[in-house]
Amino acid sequence: MTAVSYAEALYSLAVEENCAEEIYGQLDAVRFAFADNPQLSKILDRPCCDLTERISVIEKCFAGANVHLLNCIKVMCKRRVTSFFVETADEYMRLYRKGHNIENVSVITAHPLSEDVLEKLRLKLEEKLSKHVNITVEIDSSIMGGIIVRTESKQIDSSVKTRLNEIEKQIKSVVLE
């Protein structure tokens, strides 16, 4: 089984058991535990360690997690494929967002946006995308001004830096001809 298969199985079960949102809410922290601690997968996938001991590690590390999420990690541990957990979590979150009509959008600006401007942007994006929008904001002074908006499938770049680069290319093409 691949990470996608595990994610699809977990998501399907979560929908059936009416706990998809609960798992979605917990998944970020569990994903972080695996992503930030590569040794965790190495320990859980180690053939020389007893399965009971490895399951005990999972139960201690993720006490309080949804039972279905916990069982998914245990199955992956038994099959020694917890090294694919980060990809499994990413795919589950993608399936959840798709099923709940949610789009993650990254907004990059040179300066912080006010809450009012950010809310207007979120509403405009929801209107354009016909989806609920989760916005994350990144400040990057190198873009000088303007805004870059990245959805899961496209990017709109109206930064000053990009516009200046385009003007520079046009000037060079005229001068070099």
C-alpha positions, 0 to 999 in steps of 0.5 A: 500500500502507498501513502495515498492508499492509507490516506484514502482508507483512513479518510473513508473510515473517518467519514463513515465514523463521522470523525473526519474533522476530529482527525483533520484537527489532530493530524497536523500535530501528528504529522509534525511529530513524524516530520520533525523527528525522522528517528521516530519512523526509523525506530517504528520501522526497525525489524529488530524491535518487537512489535509490542514495544513499537506499538507501545511507543505509538500509544505513548507518543500519540495518547489522546489521538483519535482511535482510527488515526492511532490504528492507522499508525499502528498498521503502518508500524506493523507493515514497517512503512511509517516513513510514509506517514507525512505523505499519508497525512498530507494526502488525508488533509488534501482529501478532507479539504476537497471533501469540504470545499476548502482551499489553502491560499498563501499570500506573500506581501512585502509588508503586513496586511491589516485584518480588514484588508486580509478579510476583504481578500479572503472574501474576494478569493472565496467568491472567485474560487467558490470555496472556503479559503484558509489564508496563510500570510508570509512577509517577504520584503524582497518583493518590494511591494504588491502581492503574490497569491498562491492557490493549490493550483495556480499563482498570481504574481503582481509584485513590484519585483516581478514587474521590474524584472519584466521591464528589465527583460523588455529593455534588454530585448530592445537593446540587444536587437 
